[in-house]
Amino acid sequence: MTKPVIAVLGASGAVGRAAVRELRALGHTGLRLGGRTASALCAVAEEDPTGHDETVWADATAPDGLRALTEGCDIVLNCAGPTYRLRATVASAALAAGADCVDVAGDDPAAEDLLAAGDPARDGRTVVLSAGALPGLSSLLPRWLAGQGLDGVSALTAHCGGLETCSPTVAHDLMLSLTSGGADGAAYGEALAAVRGGRRVPRALRAAEDAEHHAFPGRVALQPYLSGESERLATVLGLDRLDWYNVHPGPAVRALLNVLPGRLAAGDDPAELADRLFLAADLDLAGREPYYVMDFALSGTASGRPATAGLTLRAASSYRLTAAVGALAVDAVLRAGVPAGVHFARDVLDPGSVVRHLRDRGVADLRPTGAAAGADHVEEGVL
Protein backbone atom coordinates (compact mmCIF):
# COMPACT_ATOMS: atom_id res chain seq x y z
CA MET A 1 0.00 0.00 0.00
CA THR A 2 1.37 3.42 -0.99
CA LYS A 3 2.21 5.66 1.96
CA PRO A 4 0.35 8.97 2.01
CA VAL A 5 2.31 12.08 1.12
CA ILE A 6 2.05 14.63 3.93
CA ALA A 7 3.13 18.21 3.24
CA VAL A 8 3.91 20.57 6.11
CA LEU A 9 3.89 24.30 5.35
CA GLY A 10 5.97 26.41 7.73
CA ALA A 11 7.94 23.29 8.66
CA SER A 12 10.90 25.21 10.11
CA GLY A 13 8.84 27.50 12.36
CA ALA A 14 8.14 27.08 16.07
CA VAL A 15 4.95 25.09 15.45
CA GLY A 16 5.97 23.45 12.18
CA ARG A 17 9.18 21.92 13.45
CA ALA A 18 7.40 20.47 16.48
CA ALA A 19 4.59 19.21 14.25
CA VAL A 20 7.08 17.36 12.06
CA ARG A 21 8.40 15.58 15.15
CA GLU A 22 4.87 14.70 16.27
CA LEU A 23 4.02 13.29 12.84
CA ARG A 24 7.16 11.14 12.89
CA ALA A 25 6.21 9.90 16.37
CA LEU A 26 2.84 8.84 14.94
CA GLY A 27 4.66 6.77 12.31
CA HIS A 28 4.51 9.17 9.36
CA THR A 29 7.77 9.44 7.42
CA GLY A 30 8.86 10.76 4.06
CA LEU A 31 7.31 14.16 4.76
CA ARG A 32 7.36 17.06 2.31
CA LEU A 33 8.65 20.09 4.20
CA GLY A 34 7.68 23.49 2.84
CA GLY A 35 8.85 26.99 3.67
CA ARG A 36 10.81 29.98 2.43
CA THR A 37 14.26 29.32 3.94
CA ALA A 38 16.12 26.38 2.41
CA SER A 39 18.77 26.08 5.13
CA ALA A 40 16.18 25.95 7.92
CA LEU A 41 14.14 23.32 6.08
CA CYS A 42 17.25 21.20 5.50
CA ALA A 43 18.00 21.32 9.23
CA VAL A 44 14.52 19.92 9.96
CA ALA A 45 14.90 17.26 7.27
CA GLU A 46 18.21 16.14 8.78
CA GLU A 47 16.35 15.15 11.95
CA ASP A 48 14.51 12.43 10.00
CA PRO A 49 16.14 9.11 10.94
CA THR A 50 14.95 7.52 7.68
CA GLY A 51 16.42 10.28 5.52
CA HIS A 52 13.30 10.27 3.33
CA ASP A 53 11.97 13.78 3.99
CA GLU A 54 12.08 16.23 1.09
CA THR A 55 12.22 20.02 1.16
CA VAL A 56 10.26 22.33 -1.14
CA TRP A 57 10.28 26.12 -1.42
CA ALA A 58 6.79 27.36 -0.64
CA ASP A 59 5.29 30.76 0.06
CA ALA A 60 1.56 31.17 0.65
CA THR A 61 1.77 34.90 -0.14
CA ALA A 62 3.27 34.44 -3.63
CA PRO A 63 1.37 33.58 -6.83
CA ASP A 64 1.68 29.83 -7.37
CA GLY A 65 3.82 29.78 -4.22
CA LEU A 66 2.14 26.58 -3.04
CA ARG A 67 2.01 24.62 -6.28
CA ALA A 68 5.18 22.56 -5.77
CA LEU A 69 4.17 21.81 -2.18
CA THR A 70 0.62 20.68 -2.84
CA GLU A 71 0.89 18.83 -6.16
CA GLY A 72 0.78 15.09 -5.68
CA CYS A 73 0.34 15.20 -1.91
CA ASP A 74 -2.52 13.62 0.05
CA ILE A 75 -2.83 16.13 2.88
CA VAL A 76 -1.35 19.50 3.82
CA LEU A 77 -0.69 20.59 7.40
CA ASN A 78 -0.55 24.38 7.54
CA CYS A 79 1.59 25.81 10.32
CA ALA A 80 2.19 29.18 8.61
CA GLY A 81 0.50 32.52 9.12
CA PRO A 82 -0.60 35.18 9.85
CA THR A 83 -3.86 33.30 10.07
CA TYR A 84 -6.23 36.21 9.50
CA ARG A 85 -4.29 37.42 6.49
CA LEU A 86 -3.99 34.01 4.80
CA ARG A 87 -7.53 32.93 5.71
CA ALA A 88 -8.27 29.93 3.43
CA THR A 89 -5.33 30.41 1.04
CA VAL A 90 -3.51 27.22 2.00
CA ALA A 91 -6.62 25.06 2.30
CA SER A 92 -7.85 26.27 -1.09
CA ALA A 93 -4.50 25.40 -2.70
CA ALA A 94 -4.61 21.94 -1.14
CA LEU A 95 -8.16 21.33 -2.37
CA ALA A 96 -7.25 22.53 -5.87
CA ALA A 97 -4.48 19.90 -5.89
CA GLY A 98 -6.92 17.19 -4.80
CA ALA A 99 -5.57 17.02 -1.24
CA ASP A 100 -7.08 17.34 2.23
CA CYS A 101 -5.92 20.01 4.64
CA VAL A 102 -5.42 20.59 8.36
CA ASP A 103 -4.78 24.12 9.60
CA VAL A 104 -3.53 24.69 13.14
CA ALA A 105 -5.49 27.95 13.07
CA GLY A 106 -8.02 29.02 10.41
CA ASP A 107 -11.05 29.96 12.49
CA ASP A 108 -14.35 31.26 11.11
CA PRO A 109 -13.00 33.47 8.27
CA ALA A 110 -11.29 30.48 6.62
CA ALA A 111 -14.41 28.32 6.99
CA GLU A 112 -16.57 31.05 5.46
CA ASP A 113 -14.21 31.40 2.46
CA LEU A 114 -14.12 27.65 1.87
CA LEU A 115 -17.88 27.17 2.06
CA ALA A 116 -18.50 30.20 -0.15
CA ALA A 117 -16.41 28.49 -2.84
CA GLY A 118 -18.41 25.26 -2.51
CA ASP A 119 -18.43 22.58 0.17
CA PRO A 120 -15.31 20.35 -0.25
CA ALA A 121 -17.47 17.39 0.80
CA ARG A 122 -18.93 17.22 -2.70
CA ASP A 123 -15.47 16.21 -3.93
CA GLY A 124 -14.84 13.92 -0.98
CA ARG A 125 -12.23 16.27 0.49
CA THR A 126 -11.73 17.19 4.15
CA VAL A 127 -10.53 20.37 5.83
CA VAL A 128 -9.95 20.60 9.60
CA LEU A 129 -9.48 24.10 11.01
CA SER A 130 -8.42 25.43 14.44
CA ALA A 131 -6.35 22.33 15.16
CA GLY A 132 -4.11 23.98 17.72
CA ALA A 133 -3.86 24.90 21.38
CA LEU A 134 -6.16 27.91 21.44
CA PRO A 135 -8.44 27.51 19.57
CA GLY A 136 -8.65 23.73 19.53
CA LEU A 137 -7.31 22.16 22.70
CA SER A 138 -9.06 24.94 24.62
CA SER A 139 -12.38 23.25 23.77
CA LEU A 140 -11.24 19.63 23.61
CA LEU A 141 -10.01 19.59 27.22
CA PRO A 142 -13.26 20.95 28.76
CA ARG A 143 -15.23 18.47 26.65
CA TRP A 144 -13.08 15.63 28.00
CA LEU A 145 -13.44 16.95 31.53
CA ALA A 146 -17.22 17.16 31.26
CA GLY A 147 -17.36 13.42 30.62
CA GLN A 148 -15.26 12.43 33.63
CA GLY A 149 -17.42 11.73 36.67
CA LEU A 150 -20.10 14.39 36.18
CA ASP A 151 -23.71 13.67 35.23
CA GLY A 152 -24.28 17.23 34.07
CA VAL A 153 -22.38 20.53 33.96
CA SER A 154 -23.58 24.07 34.59
CA ALA A 155 -20.53 26.36 34.93
CA LEU A 156 -16.97 26.55 33.63
CA THR A 157 -14.12 28.84 34.65
CA ALA A 158 -10.98 28.77 32.49
CA HIS A 159 -7.56 30.38 32.89
CA CYS A 160 -5.13 30.09 29.97
CA GLY A 161 -1.76 31.73 29.41
CA GLY A 162 1.92 31.55 30.07
CA LEU A 163 5.39 32.94 29.68
CA GLU A 164 7.04 32.15 26.35
CA THR A 165 8.45 33.69 23.21
CA CYS A 166 6.01 35.38 20.86
CA SER A 167 6.56 34.45 17.23
CA PRO A 168 6.07 37.15 14.56
CA THR A 169 3.09 35.18 13.25
CA VAL A 170 1.38 35.18 16.66
CA ALA A 171 2.11 38.88 17.13
CA HIS A 172 0.64 39.83 13.75
CA ASP A 173 -2.40 37.63 14.31
CA LEU A 174 -3.07 39.30 17.65
CA MET A 175 -3.16 42.69 15.90
CA LEU A 176 -5.53 41.38 13.26
CA SER A 177 -7.77 39.64 15.81
CA LEU A 178 -8.84 42.99 17.28
CA THR A 179 -10.83 43.73 14.12
CA SER A 180 -11.25 40.30 12.48
CA GLY A 181 -11.09 36.58 13.15
CA GLY A 182 -14.67 36.02 14.21
CA ALA A 183 -17.76 35.00 12.25
CA ASP A 184 -19.21 37.38 9.64
CA GLY A 185 -16.28 39.81 9.80
CA ALA A 186 -16.49 40.47 13.54
CA ALA A 187 -13.53 40.61 15.91
CA TYR A 188 -12.25 37.30 17.27
CA GLY A 189 -13.79 37.87 20.71
CA GLU A 190 -14.95 40.41 23.29
CA ALA A 191 -12.97 41.53 26.32
CA LEU A 192 -14.78 41.48 29.70
CA ALA A 193 -17.73 39.49 28.29
CA ALA A 194 -18.96 36.21 29.82
CA VAL A 195 -21.81 33.72 29.47
CA ARG A 196 -24.74 34.15 31.83
CA GLY A 197 -27.96 32.23 31.49
CA GLY A 198 -26.47 30.54 28.44
CA ARG A 199 -25.99 33.86 26.62
CA ARG A 200 -23.19 36.36 26.04
CA VAL A 201 -23.30 39.28 28.47
CA PRO A 202 -20.99 42.25 27.71
CA ARG A 203 -18.87 43.67 30.55
CA ALA A 204 -19.89 40.94 32.95
CA LEU A 205 -16.36 40.61 34.38
CA ARG A 206 -13.49 42.89 35.36
CA ALA A 207 -9.78 42.63 34.62
CA ALA A 208 -7.31 42.18 37.48
CA GLU A 209 -3.85 43.67 36.97
CA ASP A 210 -2.21 42.10 40.03
CA ALA A 211 -3.68 38.75 41.01
CA GLU A 212 -2.82 35.23 42.10
CA HIS A 213 -4.01 31.90 40.71
CA HIS A 214 -3.07 28.47 42.00
CA ALA A 215 -1.99 27.20 38.57
CA PHE A 216 0.41 30.09 37.84
CA PRO A 217 3.60 31.05 39.66
CA GLY A 218 3.89 34.59 41.00
CA ARG A 219 1.62 37.53 40.33
CA VAL A 220 -0.33 37.65 37.08
CA ALA A 221 -2.82 39.81 35.21
CA LEU A 222 -6.22 38.31 34.42
CA GLN A 223 -8.04 39.53 31.32
CA PRO A 224 -11.62 38.26 30.83
CA TYR A 225 -12.11 37.39 27.17
CA LEU A 226 -15.00 35.57 25.48
CA SER A 227 -14.25 34.18 22.02
CA GLY A 228 -16.62 32.62 19.51
CA GLU A 229 -15.07 29.24 20.27
CA SER A 230 -15.83 29.66 23.98
CA GLU A 231 -19.43 30.64 23.26
CA ARG A 232 -19.89 27.53 21.12
CA LEU A 233 -18.34 25.45 23.90
CA ALA A 234 -20.92 26.83 26.33
CA THR A 235 -23.69 25.85 23.94
CA VAL A 236 -22.36 22.33 23.36
CA LEU A 237 -21.94 21.65 27.08
CA GLY A 238 -25.21 23.36 28.01
CA LEU A 239 -23.48 25.78 30.37
CA ASP A 240 -25.37 28.42 32.27
CA ARG A 241 -22.16 30.31 33.15
CA LEU A 242 -18.75 30.56 31.52
CA ASP A 243 -15.91 32.80 32.70
CA TRP A 244 -12.79 32.76 30.52
CA TYR A 245 -9.58 34.53 31.51
CA ASN A 246 -6.45 35.08 29.44
CA VAL A 247 -3.53 35.10 31.88
CA HIS A 248 -0.53 37.41 31.35
CA PRO A 249 2.39 36.80 33.75
CA GLY A 250 4.87 39.23 32.16
CA PRO A 251 4.72 42.98 32.92
CA ALA A 252 6.16 44.13 29.58
CA VAL A 253 3.57 42.24 27.51
CA ARG A 254 0.82 43.30 29.93
CA ALA A 255 1.71 46.96 29.58
CA LEU A 256 1.72 46.79 25.79
CA LEU A 257 -1.56 44.87 25.58
CA ASN A 258 -3.25 47.50 27.75
CA VAL A 259 -2.48 50.28 25.26
CA LEU A 260 -2.70 48.22 22.07
CA PRO A 261 -6.34 48.96 21.08
CA GLY A 262 -5.79 52.68 21.59
CA ARG A 263 -2.55 52.73 19.61
CA LEU A 264 -4.17 50.91 16.69
CA ALA A 265 -7.14 53.29 16.80
CA ALA A 266 -4.68 56.20 16.73
CA GLY A 267 -3.21 54.88 13.49
CA ASP A 268 0.03 53.28 14.72
CA ASP A 269 1.61 50.81 12.30
CA PRO A 270 0.41 47.27 13.20
CA ALA A 271 3.69 45.77 11.99
CA GLU A 272 5.67 48.03 14.33
CA LEU A 273 3.38 47.15 17.23
CA ALA A 274 3.82 43.46 16.43
CA ASP A 275 7.60 43.93 16.59
CA ARG A 276 7.20 45.57 19.99
CA LEU A 277 5.04 42.67 21.19
CA PHE A 278 7.50 39.89 20.49
CA LEU A 279 10.34 42.01 21.91
CA ALA A 280 8.25 42.55 25.06
CA ALA A 281 7.74 38.79 25.34
CA ASP A 282 11.50 38.24 25.14
CA LEU A 283 12.02 40.85 27.85
CA ASP A 284 9.50 39.14 30.17
CA LEU A 285 11.11 35.75 29.52
CA ALA A 286 14.70 36.84 30.16
CA GLY A 287 16.25 34.59 32.81
CA ARG A 288 13.02 32.63 33.39
CA GLU A 289 11.81 29.20 32.26
CA PRO A 290 9.04 29.30 29.64
CA TYR A 291 5.74 27.63 30.45
CA TYR A 292 2.13 27.48 29.32
CA VAL A 293 -0.89 26.60 31.47
CA MET A 294 -4.53 25.72 30.81
CA ASP A 295 -6.67 25.41 33.92
CA PHE A 296 -10.35 24.41 33.85
CA ALA A 297 -12.87 24.16 36.71
CA LEU A 298 -16.29 22.67 35.99
CA SER A 299 -19.31 22.69 38.30
CA GLY A 300 -22.21 20.32 37.91
CA THR A 301 -23.73 17.24 39.48
CA ALA A 302 -22.66 13.65 40.17
CA SER A 303 -25.20 11.08 41.31
CA GLY A 304 -27.69 13.90 41.73
CA ARG A 305 -25.49 15.93 44.09
CA PRO A 306 -23.40 19.07 43.47
CA ALA A 307 -19.89 18.20 42.29
CA THR A 308 -16.84 19.74 40.68
CA ALA A 309 -14.17 18.53 38.29
CA GLY A 310 -10.93 20.27 37.41
CA LEU A 311 -7.99 19.86 35.07
CA THR A 312 -4.68 21.72 35.01
CA LEU A 313 -2.40 21.30 32.02
CA ARG A 314 1.20 22.50 32.21
CA ALA A 315 3.52 22.46 29.21
CA ALA A 316 6.83 23.98 28.27
CA SER A 317 5.29 25.62 25.21
CA SER A 318 1.92 26.33 23.63
CA TYR A 319 3.64 25.84 20.28
CA ARG A 320 4.26 22.17 21.01
CA LEU A 321 0.66 21.77 22.17
CA THR A 322 -0.51 23.24 18.87
CA ALA A 323 1.85 20.95 16.96
CA ALA A 324 0.52 17.88 18.75
CA VAL A 325 -3.13 18.71 18.01
CA GLY A 326 -2.32 19.47 14.37
CA ALA A 327 -0.47 16.17 13.93
CA LEU A 328 -3.32 14.24 15.57
CA ALA A 329 -5.79 15.89 13.19
CA VAL A 330 -3.69 14.86 10.19
CA ASP A 331 -3.52 11.31 11.51
CA ALA A 332 -7.29 11.23 12.07
CA VAL A 333 -8.02 12.42 8.51
CA LEU A 334 -5.65 9.85 7.00
CA ARG A 335 -7.33 7.08 9.02
CA ALA A 336 -10.72 8.22 7.65
CA GLY A 337 -11.67 9.27 11.15
CA VAL A 338 -13.02 12.62 9.94
CA PRO A 339 -15.84 12.90 7.38
CA ALA A 340 -15.52 14.94 4.22
CA GLY A 341 -16.33 18.65 4.54
CA VAL A 342 -15.11 21.65 6.53
CA HIS A 343 -14.76 21.03 10.26
CA PHE A 344 -13.24 22.50 13.39
CA ALA A 345 -10.89 20.23 15.31
CA ARG A 346 -12.93 20.60 18.51
CA ASP A 347 -15.88 18.94 16.76
CA VAL A 348 -14.15 15.97 15.12
CA LEU A 349 -11.17 14.95 17.27
CA ASP A 350 -11.73 12.50 20.12
CA PRO A 351 -10.90 14.38 23.37
CA GLY A 352 -9.83 11.19 25.14
CA SER A 353 -7.35 10.29 22.39
CA VAL A 354 -5.89 13.80 22.54
CA VAL A 355 -5.49 13.64 26.33
CA ARG A 356 -3.77 10.25 26.13
CA HIS A 357 -1.40 11.47 23.40
CA LEU A 358 -0.39 14.55 25.38
CA ARG A 359 0.26 12.38 28.42
CA ASP A 360 2.01 9.46 26.73
CA ARG A 361 4.25 11.66 24.58
CA GLY A 362 5.23 13.81 27.55
CA VAL A 363 3.88 16.90 25.80
CA ALA A 364 2.22 18.14 28.98
CA ASP A 365 1.62 17.46 32.66
CA LEU A 366 -2.11 16.77 33.12
CA ARG A 367 -3.55 16.90 36.63
CA PRO A 368 -7.28 16.20 37.07
CA THR A 369 -9.00 17.03 40.35
CA GLY A 370 -12.39 16.52 41.96
CA ALA A 371 -14.73 14.12 40.18
CA ALA A 372 -12.17 13.69 37.38
CA ALA A 373 -9.26 12.78 39.66
CA GLY A 374 -9.16 9.12 38.68
CA ALA A 375 -10.62 9.43 35.22
CA ASP A 376 -8.95 7.80 32.23
CA HIS A 377 -5.95 6.90 34.41
CA VAL A 378 -4.32 10.23 33.65
CA GLU A 379 -0.96 10.39 35.34
CA GLU A 380 1.43 13.26 35.74
CA GLY A 381 3.36 13.87 32.55
CA VAL A 382 6.92 14.96 32.06
CA LEU A 383 7.81 18.41 30.78
N, C-alpha and C positions, 0 to 999 in steps of 0.2 A: 504493500500500500504506500502510495506517495505521501511523503511528509508535507504538511501544510507550510506554505511560505508566509512567515510573519514579518511584516515591516514595522519598524519602530521609528517614528519621526521625533527628532529632538533627542536622539539616543545618547548624546554626550552631555546632556544637561543634568541638573540635580535629580529630577524625577526620572528622566529617560535612562540614565545609567543604572539606577537602582531597579527600574522596571526590567531591564535586560537581565539582570541577575536573578530577579524573581521568575522570569520566564524560563531561564535555564534550570532553576531549581524545580520547576514544574515539569521538566523533561523536554522542553522545546529548544532545539538547537538549529544551527544553520540560519540564523536570523539575518534579516536585511536591515542594516543600521543606516538611518538617514539623518542628515544634518548639513550645516554649512561649513564646518571646519574639518578638513580631512584629517589633520593630525590628531584631533580629539577623538574622532570616530575610530581611527586605527588603534588608539589606546584602549578603547572599549572592546574592539574586536579581539585584541591580543589577550583579553581575559577569558576568551572562549577556549576551554580545554580541548575541544574537538578541532579547533582551527577552521571551522566551516562557515563562520559568519562572513558576510560581505558588507562593504561600505558603499554608500551611494550619496552623491551630492543631492541635496533636496532643500528647497526653500519655498515655504507655503505662500510667501508674499510675492514671488516672481511668476510671470506667465510661464506655464508649463513647468513650473519648478518642482512639481510632484510627479511628473510623468514617469521618470525612471524608477522612482520609489514604488509606485503603485502598480505598474504594469506587471502582470503575471503573478501577483501576490494573492493570497487568500484572505488576509485580514491585515488591517493597519491599526497600530496602537499609536495614537497621537499624544505626545507629551510636550508639544510645543505650544507657544502662545505669542502674544497675549490673546486670551480666550475670547474676549468681547470684541476684538478687532478681527480675528480670523472667523469667528462664528462657525459656519458649517463648511468652510473652505476645504478642510482636509477630508471630512466625511464625504463631501460631494465628489472629490477627486477619487476616493476609494471606490465609491459606488459606480462612477463612470468607468472604472477599470474592472468592474465585476467583482469587487472585493467587499467584505464586511469591514466595519470600523468600530473601534472602541476609543473614546476620548476621555481622558482623565478629568476633563472639565466639560465645556459645552453648554450646559444649562439651557434655559428656555429659548434664547435667541437662536441657537443652533437647531433645536427641534422645530421651531417655527419655520426656519428657512428650508429644512429638509422636507417637511410635510407640504409646504407650499409648492415645492417642485414635484410632488407626487410621492406617495407612500412607498418606501423601498420594499415593503412586504410584497408588492405586486410582482417584483422581480426575484422574490425569495431572498432578499438581502437583509442584513441585520445591522443596526447601529445602536450602540450603547453609550450614553452620555453620562457625565457627572460621575465617572468611575474613579473617584479619588478619596481624599480624606474628608474634605469639607468643600463642596457637597459630596455625598456618597456614604462614607463610613459614618458620618454624623447622623444619618438616618438608619443605617443598618444596625448599629449597636443598640439604639433604643428599641428597635423592633425585636432584636434578639432578647434584650432584657425583659421586654413585656411578656415574653413567653416562658420565663423562668420563675415558676412558683407563684405567679399571680393569676387570679381568676379574671380580674378586670383591672383596668388602669384609669385614673382620672386626672392625674397631674404629673408633669415632668419639669424638672429644673436641670438645665445643662450649663456647664462651664467649659469652654474650649479655648485653648491658647497655649503660648509657650514662648521660649526664648531661643531663637535660631536665626540663621542668616535669611535675608530676604532677597530672593532672586529678582533680576530685572523684570522677568515675566510677571511674577506675583505683584511687584510694585506697580507696574503699568495696569494690570487688571484691577487692582484696588482703586486706582484713579477712575478707570472706566466704569466700575461698579456703582459709583455714586450717581450716575445718570443713566445707566443701562444694566443689562444682565438679568432683568426680571422678565416676566411675561408681558407681551403686548407693548414693548418699548419702555416699561417702567424701570426704576432703579432695582438693584438686586434685592434690597431689603429696606427695612425702616428702623432706624435707631429709636430706642426707648419703647417700642411697641411690644405687646405681649398678647397671648390668647387668653380670653376670659369668656366663659360661657360658650366655648367652642368657636369664638370669633375673634378676629384681630381688633385690638383696642389700642389706638395711638396714645403715646405718652403714659402708658400704664406703669412704667418703671422709671427709676432714676439711676444715673451713673454714679459710681463710687470711685473717686480718684485714689484713695488710700485705704485699701481693705485687706482682709485676710481670707483665705479659703484653704480648707484642710488638704486639698490635692495639689496646692502650689506652694513652693518655698518662698518665704519672704513676703513683702508687701506687694500688692498688685492693684491695677485699676480694672474695674468691672464695667463693661459697656453693654447695656441691654441692646439686643439686635435681633429682629425677627425677619428671617428670610422667607422666600416663597417655599423653599424646601421644608423649613420648619413648620410652616402653616399646613402644608400637605401632610407632614408627619402627624400633626395634631388631629387632622381629619381621619387618617388611616387608623390611628390608635383610639380614636373616640375620646380625645382628651378634653376636659373642661378647662384646664389651665395649662399654659406652657410659658415658662420664663427661660429665655436663652441669653446667656452672657458670653460675649467675647472677652477673653482675659488678656491683659497687656502687662507683663511683668517689667518691661524696660522703660525707664523714664524718658529716654530720647525719642523712642517711637511714640510713646504716649503723648508727648508734647506736640509732636508733628501732627498726629492724627487729630488732636483737638482743634488745630487751626486749618486743617486741610480743606474742609468744605468752603470756608471763607476765602481762602487763598485762590481756590479754583473759581469761585464766584467773582473774585476781583480780577480774573483774567491771567493769573500766573500760568506759566508754561507747564502742562502736566508732565512732560518728559523731565523737566528740571526737578519738579516735586518728587517724581519717582526716584530720581537719582538721590535726592535727599533722604528718601525713605529707606533705601537699602543701605545707605551710609549710616543712618541712625540705628538700624538693626545691628550693624557691625559694632558700633560704639557700645550699645547695650550688652552685646555678647562678649566684649573684650575681657579676657581672664576668667570667663565663666563657662560651665559645661552647657551645651545646648540641650533642650528638652522640649517635648510637646505633650500636652495632657488633654484628655477628654474625660469629663466627669459627668455622670448622669444619675439622677435620683428620681425614681418613679414612686408614686403613691397609688394605692388601689386596694384591692381586697384579696384575701386568700382564705378559702373555706368559709366565706361569708363574713370574715372579720377584717378590720383595717390592717393593712400590711404595707411594707415598703420594700423596694429592691433597688440596689445601687450597683454601679460599675465605674471603676476608675481605670482608664488606660493611660499608661505612661510609655513614651517612646523617645528615642534619641532625636527623631526628626519626623516632621509631618510629610516631608518629601518621600521618605521610605514607605510611610503608610499609604500615600497616594499610589506609589509604584506597585505595592502589593495588591491593592484593590484593582488597579488597571490590569495587571497580569492575570488575576483571577477572572476578570471579565472576559479577557481574550480566551482563556482556557475554557470557560463556560460556553462561549459562542462556538468554538471549535468542536466541542463535545455535543453540539446541538442541544445545549441546555437552555438556550434563549431563543424564543420564536422570532421569525422574521418581523421586521418593522423597526420603528424608532422607539427606544426605551431609555429609561433612566436606571442606572445601576441599582438604586435603592429598591426598585420594583421587581428586578429579575434575578439578582444574586441571592443565594441562600445565606441568611445571616449566620447560621450555625457553622457553615463551611468557612466563612470569612473569619469568624472568631477562632476556629481551630487552626487555620493557617497562620494567623498572626501569632498565636501561642506557640505552635510547633516549630515555626521558622525563627522564633526569637525576635520577631519584628517589634513586639511590644510586651509590656508587663500588664496583664489583665487581672484586676482584683474585684470580683463581685462581692456584694455585701447584702445583708438582709435576706429576703426570700430567695435571692439568686445565689447565695453563698456557695451552695454545693452543686449548682446547676452545671451540666455539661462537663463536669470534672475539669473545670478551668483551673489551671495551676498558675503560679507566678511565672512569668516569662523571664527572659534574660535580655537586658539592653545591650 
